[in-house]
């Protein structure tokens, strides 16, 4: 499970189900490649360091139904 900030609401978070969360160890080169794919601005990327990267698919929790 991962908690993601709710856009437009300060200090409000919702959880993302663990099946939609992926963790990977990345190098500086991999991090730059990922940032390019996700259109992350260079100014924001400059603050990031190589290491553990957590990716969460932030779907609308109310539309997600468990089987």
Number of C-alpha atoms within 10 A of each C-alpha: 11 17 13 14 13 13 9 7 8 8 8 11 13 13 15 18 16 11 9 13 14 12 10 10 11 15 14 12 10 12 18 18 12 13 15 13 9 9 9 12 10 12 8 9 13 9 7 13 12 13 12 11 15 11 12 19 14 17 12 9 11 6 7 9 6 4 3
